[in-house]
Amino acid sequence: MSVKKFIEVSTAQVYDSGKVASNENSKLSPWTQIAKYKLHGELELAKIPGLCYVIIRPAIVYGIGDRLGLTPRLIVGAVYAHLKEKMKLLWTKDLRMNTVHVTDVCRGIWHLSEHGQVGSVYNLADKGNMSQGKVTSLISEIFNTNYDYFGTVLSNLARIHLTEAVQESNEKHMAPWSEMCAIDNIQTTPLSPFIDQELLYNRSLSVDGSAIEATGFQYFIPEPTVQLLREVSVKLLQWLL
């Protein structure tokens, strides 16, 4: 084929969840619908004769332009600030939620188009080893909200009726979000505090993103910060208004 190099952006959600950070050779067990189809796409690419391809598996992508990574949690934080209520989250602060900034994702794609080994897979994850606790702490600082966790016991009880629990939670968030948009005369927006049930499972996303560094790549952004997440919030407001 005439394609110089095809870069497939997959997801690190294809890996089996565990305490040890997943590298490119770790067990595959996709746990979201997107991950299942992404993995299927990866396998199909390998069947195309003569295709020079490289696969990237990023952790949770955040930054300006993100709508599905950390942004829904940012919006939930804003909702609880509006409600003046404490955020309550499933599981514990230790649940791994490894991340990578969108700038490093874009840089990684460009870098691998020149330096990636054909047919190889590369993870993208920063050095922050982020957890639910670290992410929530940053969001709480931005919106000046309090938060707590249901813990393992109560979360396991909720898991029995997780569909109903998630639906109730999303309904609680959607109504005030609509009110907040109406206050600023925002008629339509692609942004939402809706969080898919799959992303609320007790599934650690722990990713080893070091292999790409052997090709000469360097991460610019080591971990999420209040400033970086605040930039996302400010840009969202600019788009909305």
MARROBA-251801 format. One record per residue: residue in one letter; y, x, z of N, C-alpha, C, CB in turn. Coordinates in steps of 0.05 Angstrom, whole numbers, padded with zeros to 5 digits, always signed. Each point is the difference from the previous one (the first is absolute). Last residue first. Glycine has a CB too. Layout:
<recs>
AYXZYXZYXZYXZ;...
</recs>
This chain:
<recs>
L+00604-00393+00519+00027-00011+00000+00016+00009-00025-00001+00001+00050;L-00091+00025-00036+00001-00029+00006+00028-00011-00003-00039+00006+00031;W+00024+00087-00042-00013-00015-00021+00003-00030+00004-00033+00038-00006;Q+00064+00019+00074+00016+00003-00024-00011-00016-00024+00015+00046+00016;L-00065-00041+00064+00023-00017+00003+00018+00001-00024-00002+00007+00049;L-00070+00052-00047-00010-00028-00003+00023-00019+00002-00044+00013+00019;K+00061+00077-00002-00003-00005-00028-00010-00028-00005-00010+00048-00008;V+00016-00020+00097+00027-00002-00012-00002-00006-00030+00018+00033+00034;S-00098-00017+00013+00012-00025+00009+00027-00004-00013-00024+00004+00043;V-00021+00077-00059-00014-00022-00013+00014-00026+00007-00044+00026+00001;E+00074+00049+00043+00009+00001-00028-00013-00023-00015+00005+00050+00003;R-00033-00035+00085+00026-00014-00001+00011-00001-00029+00009+00015+00048;L-00087+00034-00031-00005-00029+00000+00025-00016+00000-00043+00008+00024;L+00051+00085-00019-00013-00006-00025-00006-00030-00002-00020+00045-00002;Q+00056-00011+00083+00020+00002-00022-00013-00008-00026+00023+00037+00024;V-00078-00032+00053+00019-00023+00001+00019+00001-00023-00003+00000+00050;T-00086+00048-00072+00019+00002+00022+00017-00025+00000+00001+00051-00004;P-00102-00007-00041+00021-00020+00002+00018+00005+00024-00030-00033-00022;E-00018+00118-00022-00008-00024+00014+00023-00020+00000-00031+00026+00029;P+00031+00059-00079-00023+00004+00017-00010-00026+00014+00016+00046+00007;I+00033-00018-00104+00007-00017+00024-00025-00001+00018+00033-00028-00027;F-00034+00080-00054+00028+00002+00008+00005-00014+00027+00013+00003-00048;Y-00106+00045+00006+00013-00025+00008+00028+00005+00009-00045-00018+00013;Q-00012+00077-00087+00010+00000+00028+00013-00027+00005+00007+00050-00001;F-00081+00003-00074+00017-00022+00008+00009+00003+00029-00023-00030-00034;G-00041+00086-00018+00028+00009+00001+00020-00022+00008-00012+00032-00035;T-00086-00035+00032+00009+00002-00028+00029+00009-00001-00032-00036-00013;A-00013+00019+00095-00013+00023-00012+00008+00004-00029-00038-00006+00031;E+00064-00069+00021+00017+00023+00005-00012+00026-00011+00016-00023+00041;I-00060-00063-00042+00019+00003-00022+00018+00025+00004+00000-00050-00006;A-00063+00023+00074-00013+00012-00024+00020+00005-00023-00043-00023+00013;S+00061-00023+00075+00006+00029-00003-00011+00012-00026-00001+00003+00049;G+00004-00095+00002+00014+00004-00025+00005+00029-00007+00021-00044+00007;D-00084-00028+00055+00006+00028-00002+00012+00005-00028-00039+00013+00032;V+00034-00106+00034-00004+00013-00026+00008+00030+00001+00009-00044-00023;S-00029-00059+00075+00004+00028+00008-00008+00018-00024-00009-00010+00049;L+00020-00095-00016+00005+00014-00025+00008+00028+00006+00014-00043-00024;S-00072-00039+00079+00017+00024+00000+00003+00010-00029-00014+00012+00048;R-00010-00112-00009-00008+00020-00019+00020+00023+00000-00023-00034-00028;N+00007-00064+00067-00001+00024+00017-00010+00023-00017-00007-00027+00043;Y+00061-00056-00087-00026+00007+00010+00003+00025+00018-00023-00020-00041;L+00093-00022-00012+00000-00003+00029-00028+00004+00012+00038-00032-00005;L-00016+00032-00089+00015+00023+00011+00002-00002+00031+00026+00003-00043;E-00068-00072-00011-00015+00025-00003+00013+00024+00014-00017-00017-00043;Q+00060-00070+00036-00020+00002+00021-00016+00027-00001-00004-00050-00001;D+00105+00044-00036-00026-00009-00008-00021+00005+00023+00011+00009-00049;I+00096-00028+00058-00019+00023+00001-00028-00011-00005+00030+00025+00033;F+00082-00056-00045-00028-00007-00002-00017+00025+00000+00011-00042-00025;P+00087+00032+00025-00013+00011+00024-00030-00006-00001+00042-00005+00026;S+00025+00019-00114-00012-00019+00018-00012+00014+00024-00009-00031-00039;L+00069+00039-00065-00007+00011+00026-00009-00021+00019+00033+00036-00007;P+00003-00048-00082-00028+00008-00002-00010+00011+00027+00006+00010-00048;T+00073-00087+00030-00005+00028+00006-00029+00007-00003+00040+00001+00031;T+00046-00084-00043-00027+00009-00005-00002+00030+00006-00006-00035-00036;Q+00084-00014+00062-00016-00022-00010-00029+00008-00005+00041-00018-00020;I+00043+00048+00087-00020+00012-00017-00019-00021-00009+00004+00045+00023;N+00076-00047+00040+00000-00013-00026-00018+00014-00020+00047-00015+00009;D-00035+00033+00087+00014+00017-00018-00001-00010-00029-00011+00038+00030;I-00032-00087+00038+00026+00007+00013+00017+00017-00019-00023-00002+00045;A-00066-00020-00069+00018-00022-00004+00028+00007+00011-00038-00033+00001;C-00034+00092+00015+00008+00002-00028+00022-00022-00006-00046+00019-00013;M+00005-00020+00098+00017+00024-00003+00011+00003-00028-00027+00022+00036;E-00035-00091-00019+00026-00006+00013+00019+00024-00003-00023-00030+00033;S-00065+00041-00062+00014-00018-00018+00027-00007+00011-00044-00019-00016;W-00011+00069+00071+00008+00016-00023+00015-00017-00020-00040+00031+00007;P+00000-00074+00067+00025+00014+00007+00010+00018-00023-00013-00002+00048;A-00070-00042-00064+00022-00019+00005+00026+00013+00007-00034-00033+00015;M-00047+00085-00026+00012-00009-00025+00023-00019+00004-00044+00005-00021;H-00013+00032+00093+00020+00019-00011+00015-00012-00024-00030+00037+00015;K-00039-00086+00029+00020+00005+00020+00022+00018-00011-00034-00004+00036;E-00042-00012-00088+00017-00024+00001+00023+00004+00020-00039-00029-00013;N-00028+00095+00008+00017+00001-00024+00019-00024-00001-00036+00025-00024;S-00027-00022+00094+00019+00022+00003+00019+00000-00024-00033+00026+00027;E-00039-00086-00029+00020-00008+00021+00022+00020+00002-00036-00025+00025;Q-00037+00047-00080+00016-00022-00012+00022-00009+00019-00040-00015-00027;V-00022+00077+00058+00018+00013-00019+00018-00021-00013-00034+00036-00009;A-00033-00067+00067+00019+00016+00015+00021+00012-00018-00035+00010+00035;E-00039-00056-00072+00018-00019+00012+00023+00015+00015-00037-00033+00005;T-00031+00085-00043+00014-00014-00021+00021-00018+00012-00041+00003-00030;L-00019+00042+00089+00022+00016-00011+00016-00014-00021-00027+00040+00010;H-00045-00059+00063+00015-00019-00015+00024+00013-00013-00014-00037+00031;I-00045+00091+00013-00019-00022-00004+00013-00021-00017-00023+00010+00044;R+00074+00063-00011-00014+00006-00025-00020-00022-00007+00005+00049+00009;A+00043-00046+00074+00016-00012-00022-00015+00004-00026+00043+00009+00025;L-00080+00032+00050-00002-00029+00003+00015-00014-00023-00004+00004+00051;N+00012+00088-00046-00027-00007-00008-00005-00030+00003-00016+00046+00013;S+00097-00013+00019+00000+00001-00029-00028-00006-00011+00036+00034+00001;L-00023-00028+00092+00012-00024-00010+00000+00000-00031+00029-00003+00041;V-00063+00081+00000-00015-00024+00009+00011-00025-00012-00011+00023+00042;T+00055+00062-00058-00025-00003-00014-00015-00026+00007-00003+00049-00001;G+00112-00046+00006-00022+00017+00010-00027-00007-00014+00024+00004+00044;F+00072-00036-00053-00020-00018+00012-00023+00016+00011+00013-00036-00032;Y+00089+00075+00025-00025-00003-00015-00019-00019+00014+00006+00046-00019;D+00110-00030+00010-00024+00005+00016-00024-00005-00017+00024-00014+00043;Y+00096+00025-00043-00026-00006-00012-00023+00006+00019+00020+00011-00045;N+00099-00026+00027-00022+00008+00017-00027-00007-00014+00029-00006+00042;T+00071+00030-00090-00019-00021+00009-00021+00013+00019+00007-00027-00043;N+00071+00061-00018+00004-00004+00029-00017-00023+00011+00047+00017-00006;F-00043+00024-00085+00008-00028+00004+00005-00006+00030-00025-00013-00041;I-00002+00102+00011+00019-00010-00020+00012-00027+00007-00025+00026-00035;E-00044+00011+00088+00025+00015+00004+00022-00010-00019-00026+00040+00017;S-00062-00073-00026+00012-00011+00025+00027+00014+00005-00045-00009+00019;I-00008+00042-00089+00011-00026-00007+00014-00013+00024-00036-00006-00034;L-00010+00087+00049+00023+00004-00018+00014-00026-00007-00023+00041-00019;S-00057-00046+00070+00022+00012+00016+00025+00005-00017-00035+00022+00029;T-00045-00051-00071+00014-00021+00014+00023+00010+00017-00044-00025+00001;V-00010+00088-00047+00015-00017-00019+00016-00021+00015-00035+00009-00035;K-00023+00045+00086+00023+00015-00010+00017-00016-00019-00027+00042+00005;G-00053-00081+00027+00019+00004+00022+00025+00015-00009-00038+00001+00031;Q-00036-00013-00089+00015-00026+00003+00021+00004+00022-00041-00026-00014;S+00018+00116-00033-00016-00021+00013+00016-00026+00002-00027+00035+00026;M+00027+00069-00084+00012-00023+00012-00020-00021+00010+00039+00008-00030;N-00032+00091-00004-00023-00013+00013+00010-00025+00014-00024+00044+00006;G+00075+00025-00060+00008-00014+00024-00023-00013+00016+00042-00008-00023;K-00033+00061-00064-00011+00013+00023+00005-00015+00026+00008+00043-00023;D-00021-00089-00079+00018+00020+00013-00014+00011+00026+00041-00024-00019;A-00088-00012-00074+00006-00009+00027+00016+00022+00014-00042-00028+00002;L-00019+00005-00097+00028+00005+00007+00005-00012+00027+00014+00000-00049;N-00106+00036-00015+00013-00018+00020+00030+00008+00002-00044-00006+00025;Y-00025+00020-00111+00018+00013+00020+00011-00021+00018+00012+00037-00032;V-00095-00015-00049+00013-00019+00017+00017+00015+00021-00037-00034-00006;S-00004+00059-00101+00001+00004+00029+00015-00023+00014-00002+00050-00007;G-00012-00031-00090-00023-00013+00012+00000+00001+00030-00025+00010-00040;V+00083+00062-00008-00010-00024-00013-00025-00010+00014+00020+00016-00044;Q+00057+00039+00095-00025+00005-00014-00011-00026-00012-00010+00039+00030;G+00117-00016-00010-00024-00013+00010-00024+00006-00017+00028-00036+00018;H+00067+00062-00033-00017+00019+00015-00026-00013+00011+00041+00024+00012;E+00029-00070-00065+00001+00028-00010-00022+00017+00012+00049-00005-00007;S-00036-00085+00032-00001-00002-00030+00000+00028-00012+00025-00044+00002;L-00015+00033+00091-00028+00000-00009-00002-00004-00030-00013-00019+00044;H+00099+00019-00003-00013+00025+00005-00028+00001-00012+00027+00006+00042;W+00022-00088-00042+00011+00019-00019-00014+00027+00002+00044-00023+00002;I-00068-00042+00061-00008-00009-00027+00009+00021-00021+00003-00049+00015;G+00027+00062+00073-00029+00006-00003-00010-00008-00027-00006-00007+00048;R+00094-00015-00023-00002+00029-00005-00029+00008-00005+00040+00007+00029;C-00023-00096-00005+00010+00005-00027-00002+00030-00007+00032-00039+00005;V-00056+00015+00082-00019-00013-00019+00009+00006-00028-00011-00036+00033;D+00067+00062+00037-00022+00018-00003-00022-00011-00019+00010+00018+00046;T+00064-00072-00026+00010+00024-00014-00023+00019-00004+00045-00006+00021;V-00059-00072+00030-00001-00005-00028+00010+00024-00016+00006-00049+00009;H-00053+00064+00087+00026-00011-00011-00002-00002-00030+00025+00020+00038;V-00106-00030+00035+00011+00020-00019+00025-00013-00012-00046+00021-00010;T-00032-00036+00100+00021-00007-00019+00005+00022-00020+00020-00030+00035;N-00095-00016+00046+00011+00023-00013+00018-00008-00024-00040+00027+00015;M-00001-00072+00072+00014-00011-00024+00014+00023-00014+00007-00046+00023;R-00084+00023+00065+00013+00019-00020+00011-00016-00023-00032+00036+00013;L+00020-00066+00092-00011-00006-00026+00015+00017-00021-00012-00047+00014;D+00032+00042+00083-00015+00023-00012-00011-00005-00028-00011+00013+00046;K+00058-00077+00015+00019+00019-00012-00014+00023-00015+00032-00011+00036;T-00085-00082-00028+00014+00017+00019+00019+00019-00015-00039-00002+00031;W-00001-00103-00053-00012+00026+00006+00017+00017+00018-00022-00003-00045;L+00076-00075-00001-00028+00002+00004-00008+00029+00005-00008-00040-00029;L+00107+00003+00054-00016+00010-00022-00029+00001+00008+00038+00026-00017;K+00066-00070+00043-00027+00004+00010-00018+00007-00023+00008-00032+00039;M+00106+00029-00013-00021+00001-00020-00027+00005+00015+00032+00018-00036;K+00056-00068+00079-00015+00024+00000-00022-00001-00022+00009+00006+00049;E+00088-00059-00055-00026-00001+00013-00014+00027-00002-00004-00049-00011;K+00088+00008-00031+00004+00011+00027-00025-00002+00017+00049-00012-00002;L-00029-00012-00093-00011-00019+00019+00006+00008+00029-00036-00011-00033;H+00062+00069-00038+00013-00026-00004-00008-00020+00021+00003+00010-00049;A-00048+00071+00047+00027+00005+00010+00017-00026-00003-00003+00049-00013;Y-00082-00050-00023-00002-00001+00029+00027+00006+00013-00048+00013-00002;V+00041-00006-00092-00004-00028+00008-00001-00002+00030-00026-00008-00042;A+00031+00094+00003+00025-00014-00002-00002-00029+00009+00013+00030-00038;G-00092+00020+00034+00017+00010+00021+00027-00014+00000-00023+00044-00002;V-00035-00062-00068-00009-00013+00025+00017+00010+00023-00047-00003-00018;I+00062+00045-00063+00011-00027+00000-00009-00015+00024-00001+00001-00050;L-00034+00085+00039+00029+00001+00005+00012-00028+00001+00001+00045-00023;R-00090-00038-00002+00003+00004+00029+00029+00003+00007-00045+00022+00001;P+00024-00030-00093-00005-00025+00015+00002+00003+00030-00030-00014-00037;T+00040+00094-00016+00022-00019-00001-00005-00027+00013+00013+00023-00042;L-00072+00057+00028+00011-00005+00026+00022-00021+00000-00011+00047+00011;G-00044-00048-00093-00010+00020+00019+00010-00006+00028+00000+00034-00036;L+00022-00083-00047-00025-00008+00012-00011+00020+00021-00010-00022-00043;R+00093+00027-00012-00001-00028+00009-00024-00006+00016+00026-00012-00040;D+00041+00102+00003-00025-00010+00011+00003-00029+00008-00012+00046+00017;G+00085+00009-00048-00016-00012-00021-00026-00012+00009+00021+00032-00031;I+00023+00046+00087+00016-00018-00017-00017-00010-00023+00043+00023+00014;G-00103+00007+00066+00024+00011-00011+00014-00021-00018-00020+00045+00001;Y-00090-00024+00027+00025-00013+00011+00024+00014-00013-00023-00011+00044;V-00095-00001-00048+00025+00010-00013+00024-00015+00012-00026+00011-00043;I-00078+00015+00078+00020-00021-00001+00026+00011-00011-00021-00024+00040;A-00054+00083-00072-00001-00015+00024+00021-00023-00002-00015+00041+00027;P-00029+00002-00118+00021+00002+00021-00007-00016+00025+00033+00007-00036;R-00085+00038-00051-00005-00020+00020+00021+00003+00023-00050-00001-00011;I+00032+00030-00101+00015+00004+00025-00007-00023+00019+00037+00025-00024;I-00083+00025-00070+00003-00023+00017+00015+00008+00026-00043-00021-00019;V+00032+00053-00092+00001+00009+00028+00005-00025+00017+00018+00047-00013;Y-00053-00020-00097+00012-00017+00021-00001+00015+00027-00014-00042-00025;C-00007+00044-00088+00008+00020+00021+00015-00015+00022+00004+00037-00035;L-00080-00069-00042+00024-00007+00015+00006+00022+00021-00008-00049-00008;G-00070+00040-00055+00022+00017-00007+00026-00005+00015-00021+00003-00043;P-00050-00082+00044-00004+00027-00012+00025+00015-00006-00042-00018-00020;I+00022-00055+00098+00015+00001-00025-00003+00028-00012+00033-00035+00017;K-00067+00006+00070-00017-00007-00022+00013+00002-00028-00024-00030+00031;A+00067+00044+00056-00019+00021-00004-00018-00005-00024+00001+00010+00048;L+00060-00076-00017+00014+00022-00014-00019+00022-00007+00041-00011+00025;E-00072-00062+00028+00002-00006-00029+00014+00022-00016+00000-00048+00012;L-00005+00053+00082-00026+00004-00011+00000-00005-00030-00021-00013+00044;E+00100-00005+00005-00006+00029+00001-00027+00006-00015+00025+00005+00043;G-00001-00095-00028+00016+00012-00021-00005+00030-00003+00034-00035+00007;H-00072-00012+00065-00014-00007-00025+00015+00012-00024-00016-00043+00021;L+00055+00053+00062-00023+00017-00002-00016-00006-00026-00002+00003+00051;K+00076-00057-00031+00009+00027-00006-00024+00019-00004+00043-00009+00026;Y-00059-00079+00004+00005+00001-00029+00011+00027-00009+00009-00049+00001;K-00026+00036+00091-00025-00005-00015+00004+00002-00030-00016-00030+00037;A+00091+00034+00021-00016+00025+00001-00026-00003-00016+00020+00011+00044;I+00036-00087-00032+00013+00019-00018-00017+00026-00002+00045-00019+00012;Q-00072-00046+00050-00006-00008-00027+00012+00019-00020-00002-00047+00015;T-00024+00087+00079+00019-00020-00009-00008-00007-00029+00038+00016+00030;W-00086+00051+00018+00002-00022+00019+00022-00020-00006-00019+00031+00034;P-00054+00052-00077+00026-00013-00003+00001-00025+00018+00004+00017-00047;S-00060+00073+00046-00006-00027+00009+00026-00016+00000-00040+00016+00029;L-00005+00091-00046+00017-00021-00012-00010-00027+00009+00009+00028-00040;K-00013+00079+00082-00014-00025-00007+00019-00021-00010-00035+00010+00034;S+00067+00092-00045-00009-00018+00022-00013-00025-00011+00036+00018+00029;N+00009+00060-00074-00029-00003-00001-00011-00019+00021-00002+00046-00019;E+00096-00021+00011-00007-00011-00026-00030-00004-00003+00039+00022-00019;N-00002-00027+00118+00008+00017-00022-00011-00011-00026+00000+00041+00030;S+00026-00084+00073-00016+00000-00025+00011+00020-00020-00011-00048+00007;A+00015+00047+00105+00016-00004-00024-00017+00003-00025+00040+00017+00024;V-00079-00051+00071+00004+00025-00015+00016-00006-00025-00042+00021+00019;K+00014-00093+00035+00019+00017+00016+00007+00026-00014-00020-00020+00041;G-00005-00069-00100-00012+00016+00022+00021+00017+00014-00043+00001-00025;S+00017-00073-00067+00017+00004+00022-00014+00016+00022+00025-00042-00010;D-00042+00048-00098-00010-00013+00024+00018+00007+00023-00048+00002-00017;Y+00090-00001-00082-00017+00015+00019-00010-00017+00023+00025+00041-00013;V+00038-00069-00057-00028+00001-00010-00019+00014+00019+00019+00000-00047;Q+00078-00009+00056-00016-00021+00013-00028-00002-00012+00043-00025+00008;A+00029+00083-00039-00018+00012+00020-00016-00021+00016+00032+00038+00004;T+00004-00048-00109+00008-00004+00028-00020+00013+00019+00023-00043-00013;S+00015+00056-00096-00019-00017+00014+00010-00004+00028-00039+00017-00028;V+00076+00018-00071+00008-00002+00028-00017-00021+00013+00048+00013-00011;E-00059+00054-00079-00006-00026+00012+00008+00000+00029-00039-00006-00032;I+00063+00064-00062+00001+00000+00029-00005-00028+00011+00032+00040-00001;F-00051+00022-00094+00004-00027+00010-00002+00002+00031-00020-00022-00042;K+00044+00094-00043-00013-00004+00026+00007-00028+00011+00002+00050+00009;K+00009-00026-00102+00000+00027+00012-00014-00001+00027+00042+00012-00025;V-00064-00078-00058+00015+00000+00025-00002+00028+00013-00008-00050+00006;S-00037+00019-00088+00024+00016-00003+00017+00001+00026+00000-00013-00048;M-00113+00007+00034+00024-00017+00000+00025+00018+00000-00025-00037+00024;
</recs>
